[in-house]
């Protein structure tokens, strides 16, 4: 610091000495010339001293020279002489004017000197920039002229050719000396020139920055060829157009293939035209069938849920469940079909109080089971229930039937929209089956219709159950009455007539209940027929079979015909499926479990239909199977739909394989272009960057290649992938397998595409880093790759026994692009990265399975 200050002071004294010297010399000259030249201006020569001091010493030196000149002139040249006093106002004014002019001259000369130095600096920088630009242009020209597979040439702003590479000479046959300076339209056909195609390319390139297309071009010998052309507009930093660059590739072979395909298509068109009418009629018929099939599918989808629930209720009834068990089972089945809704079954007493008996709700909604509401606070709502009308509310906040207090009560239990369907059990008891949603909702016809149908069917079942209970009570009362009658006959013969009248009344009531039960059975039989289902019962001991009356519609046997035993039914089963069905039935009897199987039957008319058969085994007190009851359902249409879906999936798998194949080819082209480009680069750092980019692209291409070759298009085998990736990297960096040993410890792990790509790139970066830096001076070593699962997490470990990384390195804050990529890809996998520098380098990455 002291030396610097000393040098600065020395430099300042050197500048100031210029001012002292020039002023002293000027004063001496002025004093010597005064006797010879009578000059009235004593300051004129001092301007030379000021200009000289400012030019060589700067602005401060000029100010010093101005002050010294003023003092010298005042002391030696202005009376009274040899004194610093000024005699008269005129000399004082002239002295002040001199100081002002000297200051102004100092400013002007200093600015001129600074401008001169800046101009010299700019000139040096311009020369350096011109040398760098010339070197860059020479390298680019060398690259363009050395490419022989592609035609590359450049145009000026007037579209005249200014450069011509070896590929252009080979393709067009023109030598560079013959073509330079000529308009590029020389390369087009006469037809394209007359249509203005060259000018159109120029205008599109100027407007869009680049243009690409295919067209005919002409060689120097007059032959034509089909070419793919890319023209790019070249602009400087200011956006000014400087010229154009054009790249041409010969596509004649591809075009010939297209011409052959076009001829084949024309022949195919001629053949198609001969059958247009037939195809149009077939298409119209197919369109009608598709519309009819869509309608059937929609109706089937709409009724499938209802039939499933009705079947569940019927099965519960056939198994002899109680009313409460049937209701609870129905609520659970409805909840499985509509998992996003709350399903509730409630009862309403005569006083208008509603109690939730059963409730199933999605996660997050409060339970309602056991809650009681006073419906007298909601008179319009209670009136609608009493009228047995379904109640549909899409947004309770907008429904005028409810007060603010009622709305707040519903919202407390997470009810924003609901559908309620009443059930009339008896004159004194009603129930509700409800759909609840926590958000405002537009209820579909499917949801409302399903709830109404299930409610109606459940109402029939409950009424029949109550009727059965009433009949049981009537029978019990009849027995009690009979016993009492016996006693009363013995003791009170006089009351016999009255007892007979009561007995007639009870018998009449019993017949009425039996008739109601018969009508209920008729409705159940109609429901099974409408659903294309056949109810059956098989007595295992006697081999007798009983079935519902709609057997002719389901399995196609003649009307009013019954199957008497299991053997007759087995003869209807397709021979290919018969042994499987029989064996499954025997296993069901042996294990006493539910019976479910799908098979084909051959109807008497020869048609084949798919059937789904479900049943349950009933056992005696000893645990022996005595009968099997179930339902046979026609699923032919569902099978056809399933087959079409499978065919569509197979077609999509082929398309997905083709996509992976094309992605792999494109990535390999990019990798090859990077490899080709690296052959023209001499800078080692740039060459390493290109090689790293080439390896990254190759790692992604390898993933798509394995997916294309794999049977599973969603996942890849990590072992095969890492073996191929490691082999590519060792070959890329020219590493001898005897020098560096690669150890893989990987289980049978399959990764999906979203995980495999970042994982592959991470492994590529870390292995590349070890190959480049861990073993300097041809040192031998080992690289270990391990991956296994711990607590539903993948743990990837890559380590080497090389020289290691610098201490305290942070992957998120480093100049290394490779480590930055590893950190970014780890975040993409939502994982964690840990680095260990003991005995080499170890990277441990954990991410979710």
C-alpha positions in Angstrom: 0.0 0.0 0.0 2.9 2.4 0.9 4.7 1.6 -2.4 1.5 2.3 -4.4 1.0 5.6 -2.7 4.6 6.5 -3.3 4.3 5.7 -7.0 1.1 7.8 -7.2 2.7 10.7 -5.5 5.7 10.4 -7.8 3.5 10.3 -10.8 1.6 13.5 -9.6 4.9 15.3 -9.0 6.0 14.3 -12.5 2.8 15.9 -13.9 3.1 19.0 -11.8 6.8 19.4 -12.9 5.5 19.7 -16.5 3.4 22.7 -15.4 6.3 24.3 -13.5 8.7 23.7 -16.4 6.5 25.0 -19.2 5.5 28.1 -17.2 9.1 28.9 -16.3 10.3 28.5 -20.0 7.4 30.7 -21.2 8.2 33.4 -18.6 11.9 33.4 -19.6 11.0 33.6 -23.3 8.6 36.4 -22.6 11.1 38.4 -20.5 13.8 37.9 -23.3 11.4 39.1 -26.0 10.0 42.1 -24.1 12.8 44.5 -25.0 12.6 43.4 -28.7 8.8 43.1 -29.1 6.5 45.6 -27.6 3.5 43.4 -26.9 0.6 44.9 -25.0 -0.7 41.4 -24.0 1.5 39.9 -21.3 -0.5 36.6 -21.3 -0.5 35.4 -24.9 2.6 33.1 -24.6 1.3 31.6 -21.4 -1.5 30.0 -23.3 1.1 27.7 -24.9 2.2 26.6 -21.4 -1.4 25.9 -20.3 -2.1 23.8 -23.5 1.1 21.8 -23.1 0.6 21.2 -19.4 -3.0 20.0 -19.9 -2.1 17.8 -22.9 0.7 15.9 -21.0 -0.4 16.2 -17.4 -4.1 16.3 -17.4 -6.8 18.7 -16.1 -5.2 19.4 -12.6 -1.8 20.1 -14.2 -3.6 22.6 -16.6 -5.2 24.4 -13.6 -1.8 24.6 -11.9 -0.2 26.0 -15.0 -3.0 28.6 -15.3 -2.4 29.7 -11.7 1.3 29.9 -12.0 1.1 31.8 -15.3 -1.3 34.3 -13.7 1.0 34.9 -10.7 4.1 35.1 -13.0 2.5 37.6 -15.3 1.2 39.7 -12.3 4.7 39.7 -10.6 6.9 40.3 -13.7 4.8 41.8 -16.4 2.0 43.9 -14.8 2.8 47.1 -13.1 3.8 47.7 -10.4 6.5 45.1 -11.3 8.0 42.6 -8.9 4.8 42.9 -6.8 1.5 40.9 -6.7 -0.6 44.0 -6.6 -2.5 45.1 -9.7 -2.3 48.8 -10.9 -5.7 49.8 -12.2 -9.0 48.1 -13.0 -8.0 47.3 -16.6 -5.1 45.1 -15.7 -7.2 43.4 -13.0 -9.9 42.7 -15.5 -7.4 41.4 -18.1 -5.8 39.1 -15.4 -9.2 37.7 -14.4 -10.1 37.2 -18.1 -6.8 35.3 -18.5 -7.6 33.0 -15.6 -11.1 32.3 -17.1 -9.7 31.6 -20.6 -7.0 29.4 -19.2 -9.5 27.3 -17.2 -11.7 27.0 -20.3 -8.8 26.0 -22.5 -7.8 23.4 -19.8 -11.3 21.8 -20.0 -11.3 21.7 -23.8 -7.7 20.3 -24.1 -8.4 17.7 -21.4 -11.6 16.5 -23.1 -9.8 16.3 -26.5 -7.0 14.3 -24.9 -9.5 11.9 -23.3 -11.4 11.5 -26.6 -8.1 10.7 -28.4 -7.2 8.0 -25.8 -10.8 6.5 -26.0 -10.6 6.4 -29.8 -7.2 4.6 -29.7 -8.7 2.0 -27.2 -11.8 1.5 -29.4 -9.5 1.0 -32.4 -7.5 -1.7 -30.6 -10.7 -3.5 -29.4 -12.1 -3.4 -33.0 -8.9 -4.9 -34.4 -9.1 -7.7 -31.8 -12.8 -8.4 -32.5 -12.1 -8.4 -36.2 -9.4 -11.0 -35.7 -11.7 -13.2 -33.5 -14.5 -12.8 -36.1 -12.3 -13.7 -39.0 -11.0 -16.8 -37.1 -14.6 -17.9 -36.3 -15.6 -17.4 -40.0 -12.6 -19.4 -41.1 -13.6 -22.3 -38.8 -17.2 -22.2 -39.9 -16.2 -22.1 -43.6 -13.9 -25.0 -43.0 -16.7 -27.0 -41.4 -19.2 -26.2 -44.2 -16.8 -27.0 -47.0 -15.7 -30.3 -45.4 -19.3 -31.7 -45.1 -19.8 -34.0 -48.1 -23.2 -35.6 -47.3 -25.2 -32.4 -47.1 -25.3 -29.5 -49.6 -24.7 -26.3 -47.6 -24.3 -22.9 -49.3 -24.9 -19.3 -48.3 -26.6 -16.4 -50.1 -26.4 -12.7 -49.8 -29.4 -10.4 -49.2 -30.0 -10.4 -53.0 -30.1 -14.3 -53.0 -26.8 -14.6 -54.9 -24.6 -17.5 -53.9 -21.6 -16.5 -51.9 -20.3 -19.9 -50.6 -20.4 -23.5 -52.0 -19.3 -26.6 -50.1 -18.1 -30.0 -51.2 -21.5 -31.5 -50.8 -23.0 -28.9 -53.1 -20.4 -29.7 -55.8 -21.1 -33.5 -55.5 -24.9 -33.0 -55.6 -25.3 -30.3 -58.3 -22.1 -30.8 -60.3 -21.1 -27.1 -60.3 -17.6 -26.1 -59.2 -17.3 -23.2 -56.7 -15.7 -20.9 -59.3 -18.6 -21.5 -61.7 -21.5 -20.9 -59.3 -20.4 -18.1 -57.0 -22.2 -14.8 -57.6 -25.1 -16.3 -59.5 -28.7 -16.2 -58.3 -29.8 -19.4 -56.5 -32.9 -19.8 -58.7 -30.4 -21.4 -61.2 -30.9 -24.6 -59.1 -34.7 -24.7 -59.6 -36.7 -26.2 -62.5 -38.2 -23.9 -65.1 -41.7 -24.6 -63.8 -40.8 -23.6 -60.2 -39.0 -20.5 -61.5 -42.1 -19.4 -63.5 -44.4 -20.1 -60.5 -42.2 -17.8 -58.3 -41.1 -20.6 -55.9 -37.5 -19.2 -55.3 -39.0 -15.8 -54.3 -41.6 -17.5 -52.1 -38.8 -19.3 -50.2 -37.0 -16.1 -49.7 -40.1 -14.3 -48.4 -41.0 -17.2 -46.0 -37.5 -17.3 -44.6 -37.6 -13.5 -44.0 -41.0 -13.7 -42.4 -40.6 -16.9 -40.3 -36.9 -17.0 -39.7 -36.6 -20.4 -41.6 -38.6 -22.4 -44.1 -38.5 -26.1 -44.9 -40.0 -28.1 -47.8 -39.4 -30.6 -50.6 -39.2 -29.9 -54.3 -37.5 -30.8 -57.6 -34.0 -29.4 -58.2 -31.8 -29.5 -61.4 -28.1 -30.5 -61.7 -25.6 -28.9 -64.1 -26.1 -31.9 -66.5 -29.8 -31.2 -66.7 -30.9 -34.2 -64.6 -33.6 -33.7 -61.9 -33.6 -34.9 -58.3 -36.1 -34.6 -55.4 -34.6 -32.8 -52.4 -35.5 -31.7 -48.8 -34.5 -28.1 -48.4 -34.1 -25.9 -45.3 -33.5 -22.1 -45.7 -32.6 -19.9 -42.7 -32.5 -16.1 -42.7 -29.2 -14.8 -41.1 -29.5 -11.6 -39.1 -27.0 -9.6 -37.0 -27.5 -8.6 -33.3 -29.4 -5.6 -34.4 -31.9 -7.7 -36.4 -30.7 -6.5 -39.8 -30.8 -9.1 -42.6 -27.3 -10.2 -43.6 -28.1 -13.1 -46.0 -29.4 -16.7 -46.1 -28.1 -20.2 -45.4 -29.5 -23.2 -47.2 -29.1 -26.9 -46.5 -30.3 -29.5 -49.1 -30.4 -33.3 -48.9 -31.1 -35.7 -51.7 -34.5 -37.5 -51.1 -34.9 -38.9 -54.6 -34.9 -42.5 -53.4 -37.6 -41.8 -50.8 -39.6 -39.9 -53.5 -39.4 -42.9 -55.8 -40.8 -45.1 -53.1 -43.6 -42.6 -52.6 -44.3 -42.6 -56.3 -44.6 -46.5 -56.2 -46.9 -46.2 -53.2 -49.0 -43.6 -55.0 -49.4 -45.9 -58.0 -50.4 -48.7 -55.7 -52.9 -46.4 -54.1 -54.3 -45.4 -57.5 -54.8 -49.0 -58.3 -56.4 -49.6 -55.0 -58.7 -46.6 -55.6 -59.9 -48.2 -58.9 -60.6 -51.4 -57.1 -62.4 -49.6 -54.3 -64.6 -47.6 -56.7 -65.9 -50.9 -58.2 -67.3 -51.8 -54.8 -68.4 -48.4 -53.6 -72.1 -49.1 -53.6 -71.7 -52.3 -51.7 -69.5 -50.8 -49.1 -71.8 -47.8 -48.7 -74.7 -50.1 -48.0 -72.6 -52.1 -45.6 -71.5 -49.0 -43.8 -75.1 -47.8 -43.5 -76.1 -51.1 -42.1 -73.1 -51.1 -39.7 -73.9 -47.6 -38.6 -77.4 -48.6 -37.8 -76.1 -51.6 -35.9 -73.6 -49.5 -34.0 -76.4 -47.0 -33.0 -78.6 -49.9 -31.9 -75.7 -51.4 -30.0 -74.8 -48.2 -28.3 -78.4 -47.8 -27.1 -78.3 -51.4 -25.8 -74.9 -50.8 -24.1 -76.3 -47.6 -22.4 -79.4 -49.4 -21.3 -77.3 -52.3 -20.1 -74.9 -50.0 -18.2 -77.9 -48.2 -16.6 -79.6 -51.4 -15.5 -76.5 -53.3 -14.5 -76.2 -51.5 -11.2 -79.9 -51.9 -10.5 -79.9 -55.6 -11.4 -76.9 -56.2 -9.2 -78.6 -54.6 -6.2 -81.9 -56.4 -6.9 -80.0 -59.7 -7.1 -78.3 -58.9 -3.8 -81.7 -58.2 -2.1 -83.2 -61.3 -3.7 -80.3 -63.5 -2.5 -80.6 -62.1 1.0 -84.3 -62.9 1.0 -83.7 -66.4 -0.3 -81.1 -66.9 2.4 -83.8 -66.1 5.0 -82.2 -63.0 6.4 -84.1 -60.7 8.7 -85.5 -57.3 7.6 -82.7 -55.4 9.4 -80.0 -57.7 7.8 -81.5 -57.1 4.4 -81.6 -53.3 4.9 -78.0 -53.3 6.2 -76.8 -55.5 3.3 -78.6 -53.2 0.8 -77.1 -50.1 2.2 -73.6 -51.7 2.0 -74.1 -52.8 -1.6 -75.4 -49.4 -2.7 -72.4 -47.8 -1.1 -70.0 -50.0 -3.1 -71.7 -49.0 -6.3 -71.6 -45.2 -5.4 -68.5 -44.9 -3.2 -68.4 -41.1 -3.4 -71.9 -40.6 -1.8 -73.3 -41.2 1.7 -76.0 -43.9 1.8 -78.5 -43.7 4.7 -81.6 -45.6 5.7 -83.9 -43.8 8.2 -87.3 -44.4 9.9 -90.0 -41.7 10.5 -92.4 -42.2 13.4 -95.9 -40.7 13.8 -94.6 -37.6 15.6 -92.5 -36.6 12.7 -89.1 -37.6 14.1 -86.5 -39.1 11.7 -83.9 -41.5 13.0 -81.0 -42.7 10.9 -80.8 -46.5 11.4 -78.0 -47.4 9.0 -75.4 -45.0 7.3 -72.2 -45.5 5.3 -70.3 -42.4 4.2 -67.0 -41.7 2.4 -63.9 -40.8 4.4 -64.1 -37.2 5.8 -67.9 -37.0 6.3 -69.3 -37.3 9.9 -71.3 -40.4 10.7 -75.1 -40.1 10.8 -76.1 -43.5 12.3 -78.2 -42.9 15.4 -78.8 -39.2 14.8 -82.5 -38.0 15.1 -84.0 -35.0 13.3 -87.3 -33.2 14.1 -89.0 -32.9 10.7 -91.7 -30.7 12.1 -89.2 -27.9 11.8 -89.3 -28.5 8.0 -93.0 -28.7 7.1 -92.7 -28.6 3.3 -90.0 -31.4 3.5 -92.2 -33.5 5.8 -95.3 -33.0 3.6 -93.4 -34.2 0.5 -92.3 -37.3 2.4 -95.8 -38.1 3.5 -97.0 -37.8 -0.1 -94.4 -40.6 -1.0 -92.8 -38.3 -3.5 -89.0 -38.5 -4.2 -87.2 -35.4 -3.0 -84.2 -34.1 -5.1 -82.1 -31.2 -3.8 -79.1 -30.1 -5.9 -78.0 -27.2 -3.6 -79.7 -26.8 -0.2 -78.4 -23.2 0.0 -80.6 -22.3 -3.0 -83.7 -24.4 -2.0 -86.6 -22.3 -0.7 -88.2 -25.2 1.1 -85.5 -24.9 3.9 -84.9 -22.1 6.3 -81.5 -20.8 7.2 -81.6 -22.8 10.4 -82.4 -26.0 8.5 -79.6 -25.3 6.0 -77.1 -24.8 8.9 -78.2 -28.1 10.4 -77.7 -30.0 7.2 -74.3 -28.4 6.6 -73.2 -29.4 10.1 -73.4 -33.0 9.0 -71.8 -32.3 5.6 -75.0 -32.4 3.5 -75.1 -30.0 0.6 -77.2 -32.0 -1.9 -79.4 -35.1 -1.4 -81.9 -37.4 -3.0 -84.6 -38.9 -0.6 -87.1 -41.7 -1.6 -89.8 -42.6 0.9 -90.8 -46.2 1.7 -94.3 -46.8 3.2 -94.0 -49.8 5.5 -97.5 -49.4 7.1 -100.0 -46.7 8.0 -98.0 -45.8 11.1 -94.4 -46.3 9.9 -92.4 -44.8 7.0 -88.7 -45.0 6.0 -86.3 -43.0 3.8 -83.5 -44.3 1.5 -81.1 -41.4 0.8 -78.1 -40.2 -1.3 -76.1 -37.4 0.4 -73.3 -35.3 -1.1 -71.0 -32.8 0.6 -71.0 -30.5 -2.4 -73.7 -29.0 -4.6 -74.4 -31.7 -7.3 -76.4 -32.2 -10.5 -78.0 -35.6 -9.9 -78.0 -37.9 -12.9 -81.0 -39.9 -14.1 -79.0 -43.0 -13.4 -78.5 -42.1 -9.7 -82.1 -41.0 -9.2 -83.6 -43.9 -11.2 -81.4 -46.5 -9.4 -82.4 -45.2 -5.9 -86.1 -45.2 -6.9 -86.0 -48.7 -8.3 -84.1 -50.1 -5.4 -86.5 -48.3 -3.0 -89.5 -49.8 -4.7 -88.1 -53.3 -4.7 -86.9 -53.0 -1.1 -90.4 -51.8 -0.2 -91.9 -54.9 -1.8 -89.4 -57.1 0.1 -90.1 -55.3 3.4 -93.9 -55.5 2.9 -93.6 -59.2 2.1 -91.5 -59.7 5.2 -94.0 -57.8 7.3 -96.8 -59.9 5.7 -94.9 -63.1 6.5 -94.5 -61.8 10.1 -98.3 -61.1 10.2 -99.0 -64.5 8.8 -96.8 -66.1 11.4 -98.5 -64.1 14.1 -101.9 -65.1 12.6 -100.9 -68.8 12.7 -99.7 -68.5 16.2 -102.9 -66.7 17.2 -104.9 -69.4 15.4 -103.2 -72.1 17.3 -103.7 -70.3 20.5 -107.3 -69.8 19.6 -107.7 -73.5 18.8 -106.3 -74.4 22.2 -108.6 -71.9 23.9 -111.5 -73.2 21.8 -110.9 -76.7 23.0 -111.1 -75.5 26.6 -114.0 -73.3 25.8 -115.8 -76.2 24.1 -115.5 -78.2 27.2 -116.3 -75.4 29.6 -118.3 -72.9 27.6 -120.3 -74.5 24.8 -122.5 -71.5 24.7 -119.7 -69.3 23.2 -119.0 -71.7 20.3 -120.8 -69.5 17.7 -118.8 -66.4 18.6 -115.5 -68.3 18.4 -116.4 -69.7 15.0 -117.0 -66.2 13.7 -113.6 -65.1 15.0 -112.0 -68.1 13.4 -113.6 -67.2 10.0 -112.3 -63.7 10.3 -108.7 -64.9 11.0 -108.9 -67.4 8.1 -110.0 -64.7 5.7 -107.1 -62.5 6.8 -104.7 -65.3 6.3 -106.0 -65.9 2.8 -105.6 -62.2 2.0 -102.0 -62.3 3.2 -101.3 -65.4 1.1 -102.7 -63.7 -1.9 -100.5 -60.7 -1.3 -97.5 -63.0 -1.0 -98.4 -64.7 -4.3 -98.6 -61.3 -6.0 -95.2 -60.4 -4.6 -93.7 -63.6 -6.0 -95.2 -62.8 -9.4 -93.5 -59.4 -9.3 -90.2 -61.0 -8.4 -90.6 -63.5 -11.3 -91.3 -60.6 -13.6 -88.1 -58.8 -12.4 -86.0 -61.9 -13.1 -87.5 -62.2 -16.6 -86.9 -58.5 -17.4 -83.3 -58.9 -16.2 -82.7 -61.9 -18.5 -81.9 -64.0 -15.4 -82.9 -67.6 -14.5 -83.3 -68.6 -10.9 -82.6 -72.2 -10.2 -82.4 -74.7 -7.3 -80.7 -78.1 -7.4 -81.4 -80.9 -4.8 -78.0 -82.6 -4.5 -79.5 -85.7 -2.9 -82.2 -86.4 -5.5 -80.5 -84.6 -8.5 -83.8 -82.7 -9.1 -83.7 -79.2 -10.6 -86.3 -76.5 -10.3 -86.1 -73.2 -12.2 -88.1 -70.1 -12.8 -90.6 -69.9 -15.7 -88.4 -67.8 -18.0 -86.0 -70.7 -18.9 -87.1 -70.5 -22.6 -85.9 -66.9 -22.9 -82.6 -67.4 -21.0 -81.3 -70.8 -22.2 -83.6 -71.2 -25.3 -85.4 -74.5 -24.4 -89.0 -74.8 -25.7 -91.7 -72.9 -23.8 -93.4 -74.8 -21.0 -90.4 -77.2 -20.8 -88.5 -77.9 -17.6 -85.1 -79.3 -16.9 -85.6 -82.3 -14.5 -82.1 -83.0 -13.4 -78.5 -81.7 -13.6 -77.6 -84.1 -16.3 -80.1 -82.5 -18.7 -78.6 -79.1 -17.9 -75.0 -80.3 -18.4 -75.9 -81.5 -22.0 -76.6 -77.8 -22.9 -73.1 -76.7 -21.9 -70.5 -76.4 -24.7 -68.3 -79.5 -24.8 -65.1 -77.5 -24.3 -66.5 -75.9 -21.1 -68.4 -78.9 -19.7 -65.7 -80.6 -17.7 -64.5 -77.3 -16.2 -68.1 -76.4 -15.0 -68.8 -79.9 -13.6 -65.4 -79.9 -11.8 -66.1 -76.4 -10.4 -69.5 -77.5 -9.1 -68.0 -80.6 -7.3 -65.3 -78.4 -5.7 -68.0 -76.0 -4.5 -69.9 -78.9 -2.9 -66.8 -80.2 -1.3 -65.7 -76.9 0.1 -69.2 -75.6 0.8 -68.5 -72.1 -0.6 -70.0 -69.7 -3.1 -70.3 -71.0 -6.7 -69.4 -68.7 -9.6 -68.4 -69.7 -13.1 -68.7 -68.4 -16.7 -69.3 -70.8 -19.6 -71.0 -71.3 -23.0 -74.2 -73.1 -23.7 -75.4 -74.4 -27.1 -79.1 -73.6 -27.5 -81.4 -76.1 -29.3 -81.4 -73.8 -32.3 -77.6 -74.1 -32.5 -76.7 -70.6 -31.3 -74.0 -70.2 -28.7 -74.5 -67.9 -25.7 -72.2 -67.0 -22.8 -73.6 -67.5 -19.3 -72.6 -66.4 -15.8 -73.8 -68.8 -13.1 -73.6 -67.9 -9.4 -75.0 -69.9 -6.5 -74.7 -70.8 -2.8 -74.5 -74.2 -1.1 -77.0 -75.1 1.7 -76.1 -77.7 4.2 -78.0 -79.8 6.8 -77.3 -79.8 10.5 -74.5 -82.3 10.0 -72.7 -80.0 7.5 -73.5 -82.1 4.5 -74.4 -80.2 1.3 -78.0 -80.9 0.4 -78.9 -78.2 -2.2 -77.4 -75.4 -4.3 -79.5 -72.3 -5.2 -78.4 -69.6 -7.6 -79.0 -67.4 -10.6 -78.0 -68.0 -14.3 -77.5 -64.8 -16.3 -76.8 -64.2 -20.1 -73.6 -62.2 -20.5 -73.0 -62.7 -24.2 -73.1 -59.0 -25.0 -70.7 -58.2 -22.2 -68.3 -60.9 -23.6 -68.5 -59.3 -27.1 -67.7 -55.9 -25.6 -64.8 -57.4 -23.6 -63.3 -59.0 -26.8 -63.5 -55.7 -28.7 -61.8 -53.9 -25.8 -59.0 -56.6 -25.8 -58.5 -56.2 -29.5 -58.3 -52.4 -29.1 -55.7 -52.8 -26.3 -53.6 -55.1 -28.5 -53.7 -52.5 -31.3 -52.7 -49.7 -28.9 -49.7 -51.8 -27.7 -48.5 -52.2 -31.2 -48.8 -48.4 -31.7 -47.0 -47.7 -28.4 -44.1 -50.0 -29.4 -43.8 -48.2 -32.7 -43.7 -44.8 -30.8 -40.9 -46.1 -28.6 -39.0 -47.4 -31.7 -39.3 -44.0 -33.4 -38.3 -42.1 -30.3 -35.2 -44.4 -30.0 -34.3 -43.8 -33.6 -34.6 -40.0 -33.3 -32.5 -40.0 -30.1 -29.9 -42.2 -31.8 -29.8 -39.7 -34.7 -29.2 -36.8 -32.3 -26.4 -38.8 -30.6 -24.8 -39.5 -34.0 -25.0 -35.8 -34.9 -23.3 -34.9 -31.6 -20.7 -37.6 -32.3 -20.2 -36.2 -35.9 -19.9 -32.6 -34.5 -17.3 -33.6 -31.9 -15.0 -34.7 -34.8 -14.6 -31.1 -35.9 -14.0 -29.6 -32.4 -10.4 -29.2 -31.2 -11.2 -27.6 -27.8 -10.9 -30.3 -25.2 -13.5 -28.8 -22.8 -16.1 -28.3 -25.6 -15.4 -31.9 -26.8 -16.1 -33.2 -23.2 -19.3 -31.3 -23.1 -20.5 -32.8 -26.4 -19.5 -36.3 -25.3 -21.4 -35.9 -22.0 -24.5 -34.7 -24.0 -24.1 -37.6 -26.4 -24.0 -40.1 -23.5 -27.1 -38.5 -21.9 -29.1 -38.8 -25.2 -27.8 -42.4 -25.6 -29.0 -43.4 -22.1 -32.5 -42.2 -22.9 -32.5 -43.9 -26.3 -31.4 -47.2 -24.6 -34.6 -47.0 -22.4 -36.9 -46.6 -25.4 -35.0 -49.5 -27.1 -35.6 -51.8 -24.2 -39.3 -50.8 -23.9 -39.7 -51.5 -27.7 -38.1 -55.0 -27.3 -39.9 -55.8 -24.0 -43.2 -57.5 -23.6 -44.2 -55.0 -20.8 -44.5 -51.6 -22.4 -44.9 -49.8 -19.1 -41.7 -51.0 -17.3 -38.1 -51.9 -18.1 -35.7 -54.5 -16.5 -33.1 -52.4 -14.6 -30.4 -55.2 -14.8 -30.4 -55.4 -18.6 -30.6 -51.6 -18.9 -27.6 -50.9 -16.6 -25.5 -53.6 -18.2 -26.0 -52.0 -21.6 -25.6 -48.5 -20.3 -22.3 -49.4 -18.5 -21.0 -51.1 -21.6 -21.8 -48.0 -23.7 -20.0 -45.7 -21.3 -16.9 -47.8 -21.0 -16.8 -47.9 -24.8 -17.4 -44.1 -25.1 -14.6 -43.2 -22.7 -12.3 -46.0 -24.2 -11.8 -47.6 -20.8 -10.2 -51.1 -20.6 -12.3 -53.6 -18.6 -9.0 -54.8 -17.1 -8.3 -51.3 -15.8 -11.7 -50.5 -14.2 -14.0 -53.3 -13.0 -17.7 -52.6 -12.9 -19.7 -54.5 -10.2 -23.5 -54.7 -10.3 -25.6 -55.8 -7.3 -29.2 -55.4 -8.5 -32.3 -57.5 -7.8 -35.2 -58.3 -10.1 -36.4 -54.6 -10.3 -38.8 -53.2 -12.9 -39.1 -49.4 -13.3 -41.8 -47.4 -15.0 -40.8 -44.9 -17.8 -41.2 -41.8 -15.6 -38.7 -43.2 -13.0 -36.4 -45.1 -15.4 -35.4 -42.0 -17.5 -34.2 -39.8 -14.6 -32.7 -42.8 -12.8 -30.8 -43.7 -16.0 -29.5 -40.1 -16.4 -28.4 -40.0 -12.8 -26.4 -43.3 -13.2 -25.0 -42.1 -16.5 -23.7 -38.8 -14.9 -22.2 -40.5 -11.9 -20.5 -43.4 -13.8 -19.2 -40.8 -16.4 -17.8 -38.7 -13.5 -16.0 -41.7 -12.0 -14.5 -42.7 -15.4 -13.3 -39.1 -16.1 -12.0 -38.1 -12.6 -11.8 -40.9 -10.1 -8.8 -42.8 -11.6 -6.2 -40.4 -13.0 -3.0 -41.5 -14.7 -4.5 -44.9 -15.8 -5.1 -45.9 -12.2 -6.9 -49.2 -11.7 -10.1 -49.3 -9.7 -13.6 -50.5 -9.2 -17.1 -49.0 -9.6 -20.0 -50.5 -7.7 -23.7 -50.0 -8.5 -26.3 -51.3 -6.0 -30.1 -50.9 -5.9 -32.5 -52.4 -3.5 -35.8 -51.6 -1.7 -36.1 -50.5 1.9 -39.5 -49.6 3.5 -41.2 -49.1 0.1 -38.3 -47.0 -1.1 -35.6 -47.6 -3.7 -32.1 -47.1 -2.4 -29.6 -46.5 -5.3 -25.8 -46.5 -4.3 -23.0 -45.7 -6.8 -19.5 -45.7 -5.4 -15.9 -46.0 -6.5 -12.5 -46.5 -4.8 -10.9 -43.6 -6.6 -9.4 -40.3 -5.5 -12.7 -38.9 -4.2 -14.5 -35.5 -4.4 -13.4 -32.3 -2.7 -14.6 -32.0 0.9 -17.9 -30.3 1.8 -19.1 -30.2 -1.9 -22.7 -29.2 -2.3 -24.5 -30.6 -5.4 -27.0 -27.8 -5.3 -24.3 -25.1 -5.3 -21.5 -26.2 -7.6 -20.0 -25.3 -11.0 -20.2 -29.0 -12.1 -23.1 -29.4 -14.6 -23.1 -33.2 -14.0 -23.7 -32.8 -10.2 -26.3 -30.1 -10.9 -28.1 -32.5 -13.2 -27.9 -35.3 -10.5 -29.4 -32.9 -7.9 -32.2 -31.7 -10.2 -33.1 -35.3 -11.2 -33.2 -36.4 -7.5 -35.6 -33.6 -6.8 -37.7 -34.7 -9.8 -37.9 -38.2 -8.2 -38.8 -36.6 -4.9 -35.8 -38.3 -3.4 -32.8 -37.5 -1.2 -29.1 -37.4 -2.1 -26.2 -38.2 0.3 -22.5 -38.0 -0.6 -19.7 -39.9 1.3 -16.0 -39.2 0.5 -14.5 -41.9 2.7 -12.2 -44.3 0.7 -13.4 -42.9 -2.7 -16.8 -41.4 -3.5 -20.2 -42.8 -2.7 -23.5 -41.4 -3.9 -26.7 -42.7 -2.1 -30.1 -41.7 -3.5 -33.4 -42.8 -2.0 -36.7 -42.3 -3.7 -40.3 -43.7 -3.5 -41.2 -47.0 -5.2 
